[in-house]
Amino acid sequence: MNRIHLLPGREKSLLRRHPWIFDGAVKEKNADIRSGETVLVCDAKERILASGAWSPASQLRIRVWSFDPQEEINREFFRRRIARAVKLRETLGLLLPDGGCRLIYSESDFLPGVIVDYYAGFAAVQFLSAGAELWRQTIVDELIALPFIRGVFERSDATVRKKEALPSRNGHLAGETLPPGIIINENGMLFETDLQQGQKTGFYFDLRTAREKIRSIAKGKRVLNMFSYTGGFAVAALSGGAVSVINADSSAPALAQCEKNLRLNGFEGNFQNICGDVFQLLRKFADAGEKFDLVILDPPKLIPNKSAVMRGCRAYQDLARLGFKLLDRNGMLCNFSCSGAMGVELFQKITADATLEAGVEASIIARLEQSPDHPTLLSVPETFYLNGLLSLCRG
């Protein structure tokens, strides 16, 4: 294998078992190494520290496969890593024949750049790095060999692939052809999913525990569900006994799927779907003096990179301010950030500042985060990204 040497002192993150090596830490700029090839990573004193995948087009130049230089990166390596990921989801009780979950979560499952979601017997995969792309067929072969996987479908169409100089891919890979509208069962709630065109791979599995929380507190409440997408929180709220739910999203197709999911669960007449700009709709509701018992704010990523932190913080704070203003006496606000650059303390501060702007007093009664099928690897804090707060207005 080719050897890549780090500049003096740049091995510290590797010694702490963080799997990312950026371009600025690398001594050689070897143009002869092919994209995705496994290289040995050495410190300035020639000590071999790890093996990883080389990505010549990305600022994130190497993603570590293994911190054991003696471990070969071959088919058996991927078989072991996939088996370990599967074992965790089995332990969590998530690999049900009609269920769904995240089966492989990239660095958190020691497979950087590999995302696999499980949908009632089918696997939707994303290969998001040069190393994952090089081993693409091997990974697909190992997935279709799993006894509970009937077919594998690819959703390698995320924009992050452009940073790796990889083309977008979307289509059937192995096994049975993907049927339209796979229905998954999550704790008794049914959701029809679109693996071919839906956001992420078709469903937000990371909000599983948050949906359960909403279901547990929704009884008797009038709910405003903003950025509703395909209605996960709406189904949860009505399943928990909510009196009514208003869903709002800028995507008409998402709202059409939201209505299908609500009717799939037997709900008729106690929901309303509104298509439009959610920020404008929130202001419209506030100006009209509308009040709700529970407001849910689950926006898309508003901080795509570090340069957008200030602007994104202002947007999250503005959303929370409007949400608090729409709460009736003793109402609850459930607000989220899926921006990795948003830390827990910063998100709480933004939400606290929003209460001052809205002129309300509120207490946090629950903290929400990504579901356990999206585990946070302690050595890689970047694998934590989903912040959520459930706050009760004290009035």
Long-range contacts (C-beta under 8 A, 24 or more apart in sequence): 1-37, 1-38, 1-39, 1-40, 1-51, 2-30, 2-33, 2-37, 2-39, 2-40, 2-54, 3-39, 3-40, 3-41, 3-42, 3-48, 4-28, 4-30, 4-39, 4-40, 4-41, 4-42, 4-54, 4-62, 5-42, 5-43, 5-44, 5-46, 6-41, 6-42, 6-43, 6-44, 7-44, 8-43, 8-44, 9-44, 10-43, 11-43, 11-44, 11-49, 14-41, 14-43, 14-49, 14-50, 14-64, 14-67, 15-49, 16-379, 17-67, 17-379, 18-379, 18-380, 19-50, 19-52, 19-63, 19-64, 19-107, 19-112, 19-380, 20-60, 20-62, 20-63, 20-64, 20-380, 21-52, 21-60, 21-61, 21-62, 21-63, 21-64, 22-59, 22-60, 22-61, 23-58, 23-59, 23-60, 23-61, 25-61, 26-61, 26-62, 31-56, 34-134, 35-130, 35-133, 35-134, 35-164, 35-165, 36-129, 36-130, 36-131, 36-132, 36-133, 36-134, 36-135, 37-134, 38-65, 38-73, 38-131, 40-69, 52-131, 53-112, 53-113, 53-129, 53-130, 53-131, 53-132, 53-134, 54-130, 54-131, 55-129, 55-130, 55-131, 55-164, 56-130, 56-165, 57-130, 57-163, 57-164, 57-165, 58-129, 58-130, 58-163, 58-164, 58-165, 59-163, 60-129, 60-163, 63-107, 63-112, 63-113, 63-129, 63-131, 64-112, 65-112, 65-131, 73-135, 75-138, 75-141, 75-142, 78-111, 78-135, 78-138, 78-139, 78-142, 79-142, 81-109, 81-110, 81-111, 82-111, 82-139, 82-142, 82-143, 82-146, 84-109, 84-110, 85-109, 85-111, 85-116, 86-146, 88-373, 88-375, 89-118, 89-373, 92-372, 92-373, 94-118, 94-373, 95-148, 96-185, 97-121, 97-148, 98-183, 98-184, 98-185, 99-184, 99-185, 99-186, 100-184, 100-186, 100-191, 100-193, 100-203, 100-205, 101-205, 101-208, 101-371, 101-373, 102-205, 102-206, 102-371, 102-373, 102-374, 103-373, 105-373, 105-374, 105-375, 105-383, 106-383, 107-377, 107-380, 107-382, 107-383, 108-374, 108-375, 108-376, 108-377, 108-380, 108-383, 109-375, 111-139, 114-139, 115-201, 116-143, 117-200, 117-201, 117-202, 117-203, 117-205, 118-148, 118-149, 119-182, 119-184, 119-193, 119-195, 119-201, 119-202, 119-203, 120-182, 120-183, 120-184, 120-185, 121-148, 121-149, 121-150, 121-151, 122-149, 122-150, 122-151, 122-152, 122-153, 122-176, 122-178, 122-182, 122-195, 123-149, 123-151, 123-152, 123-153, 124-153, 124-154, 124-155, 124-195, 124-201, 124-202, 125-152, 125-153, 125-154, 125-155, 125-156, 125-173, 126-154, 126-155, 126-156, 126-158, 126-201, 127-154, 127-156, 127-161, 127-166, 127-169, 128-156, 128-158, 128-160, 128-161, 128-164, 129-164, 130-164, 130-165, 130-166, 133-164, 133-166, 140-173, 140-174, 141-174, 143-174, 144-174, 144-175, 149-175, 150-175, 150-176, 151-175, 151-176, 151-177, 151-178, 153-178, 153-195, 153-196, 155-195, 155-196, 155-200, 155-201, 155-202, 170-196, 183-264, 186-211, 187-211, 187-212, 188-239, 189-215, 189-235, 189-236, 189-239, 189-265, 190-235, 190-261, 190-264, 190-265, 191-230, 191-231, 191-232, 191-235, 191-261, 191-264, 192-257, 192-260, 192-261, 192-264, 193-230, 194-257, 198-230, 198-257, 199-229, 199-254, 203-230, 203-232, 204-229, 204-232, 205-371, 205-373, 205-374, 206-338, 206-370, 206-371, 206-373, 206-374, 206-386, 207-232, 207-233, 207-298, 207-370, 207-371, 207-386, 208-371, 208-373, 209-368, 209-369, 209-371, 209-372, 210-334, 210-336, 210-368, 210-371, 210-388, 211-235, 211-236, 212-236, 213-334, 213-366, 213-368, 213-390, 214-240, 214-294, 214-296, 214-334, 215-239, 215-240, 216-240, 217-294, 217-332, 217-390, 218-242, 218-294, 220-293, 221-292, 221-293, 221-294, 221-332, 222-291, 222-292, 222-293, 222-294, 222-328, 223-292, 223-293, 223-294, 223-295, 223-296, 224-248, 224-285, 224-290, 224-292, 224-294, 224-295, 224-296, 224-326, 225-296, 226-278, 226-281, 226-282, 226-295, 226-296, 226-297, 226-298, 226-299, 226-319, 226-323, 227-278, 227-297, 227-298, 227-299, 227-300, 228-254, 228-255, 228-258, 228-273, 228-298, 229-254, 229-258, 229-298, 230-254, 230-257, 230-258, 230-261, 231-257, 231-258, 231-259, 231-261, 231-262, 232-261, 233-296, 233-298, 234-258, 234-261, 234-262, 234-271, 235-261, 235-262, 235-265, 235-267, 237-294, 237-296, 238-262, 238-265, 238-267, 238-270, 238-271, 239-265, 242-270, 242-294, 243-270, 244-270, 244-271, 244-272, 245-270, 245-271, 245-272, 246-271, 246-272, 246-273, 246-274, 246-292, 247-271, 247-272, 247-273, 247-274, 248-273, 248-274, 248-275, 248-276, 248-278, 248-281, 249-273, 249-275, 249-278, 250-275, 250-276, 250-277, 250-278, 251-275, 279-318, 279-319, 279-322, 282-319, 282-322, 282-323, 282-326, 283-322, 285-322, 285-326, 286-322, 286-325, 286-326, 290-326, 291-326, 291-327, 291-328, 291-331, 292-326, 292-327, 292-328, 292-331, 293-327, 293-328, 293-331, 293-332, 294-331, 294-332, 294-333, 294-334, 295-323, 295-326, 295-327, 295-331, 295-332, 295-333, 295-334, 296-334, 296-335, 297-323, 297-333, 297-334, 297-335, 297-336, 298-335, 298-336, 298-338, 299-336, 299-337, 299-338, 300-338, 301-338, 301-339, 302-337, 302-339, 303-337, 303-339, 303-340, 303-341, 303-342, 304-339, 305-341, 306-341, 308-341, 309-341, 309-342, 312-339, 312-341, 312-342, 313-342, 313-346, 313-350, 316-342, 316-347, 316-350, 317-350, 317-351, 317-353, 317-354, 317-357, 318-354, 319-354, 320-350, 320-351, 320-354, 320-355, 320-358, 321-354, 321-357, 321-358, 322-358, 323-354, 324-354, 324-355, 324-358, 324-360, 324-362, 324-391, 324-393, 325-358, 325-360, 327-360, 327-393, 329-393, 329-395, 330-392, 330-393, 330-394, 330-395, 331-392, 331-393, 332-365, 332-390, 332-391, 332-392, 332-393, 333-362, 333-389, 333-390, 333-391, 333-393, 334-368, 334-388, 334-389, 334-390, 334-391, 335-388, 335-389, 335-391, 336-368, 336-386, 336-387, 336-388, 337-386, 337-387, 337-388, 338-385, 338-386, 338-387, 339-385, 340-382, 340-384, 340-385, 342-387, 343-387, 344-387, 347-387, 347-389, 348-389, 351-389, 351-391, 355-391, 360-393, 360-394, 360-395, 361-393, 361-394, 361-395, 362-391, 362-392, 362-393, 362-394, 363-391, 363-392, 363-394, 364-389, 364-390, 364-391, 365-390, 365-391, 365-392, 366-390
